[in-house]
Amino acid sequence: MAGLLFLAFAYFAVGQAAVKRNEAQTAADAAALAAAQDFRDQLRNGLLDTFDLVRWQKLLEGDRGGLLPHDSCPAAYDLASRNDATADTCELSFGPEPTYQVAVQTNRTAGHSVIAATQDHKGKAKATAVVVPRCHLKEAPGSGPTTEPPEPGPTSSESPGPGGPGGEQKAYRLVCDKRDFEIDPGHLDLLPKASDLFSVHLADK
């Protein structure tokens, strides 16, 4: 009878450890997604600053060039905390797409059990979330030179905005995987939602 009770407690201890691992994985998934979604929102906000072709192309490709001023890892730390876990590491990398990898551990252990190795065990897990660009810039049909002369101003080596050199005025549109969006440089606040411009998902494990 004593042996059966020991086995029952042992199975319970192993089960508790597995629960902690699952809790850690849930927290890691949520934390990585939170960082990636915050990064996605920053990308859209960066597009609202001004319509500059070079800047927009870099942002639409996922911030190629490091234009965004804020780190999105605090969003991961906050989400992990709300899931009773701690994010030990949070890293942004740029491969084909921007990627956030987060490692977390649960704040609580599996608890007292007959197996000493599990009673101090904290669940640990990693998760990776990817930000995938969904749109690119394309010159709209029919755009071309205007009859209006260019506005006078200082000579600059920076790339032109929507109006090219010599008074050339071009129109652009966002070509996305679901639909196209016309760009009105005077009303950038009418840009589509961040989720229309970029998708966010967990990487395959």
Secondary structure, 3 states (H helix, E strand, C coil): CHHHHHHHHHHHHHHHHHHHHHHHHHHHHHHHHHHHHHHHHHHHHHHCCCCCHHHHHHHHCCCCCCCCCCCCHHHHHHHHHHCCEEEEEEEEEECCCEEEEEEEEEEEECCCCCCHHHHCCEEEEEEEEEEEECEEEEECCCCEECCCCCCCCCCCCCCCCCECHHHEECCEEEEECCCEEECCHHHHHHCCCHHHHEEEEECCC
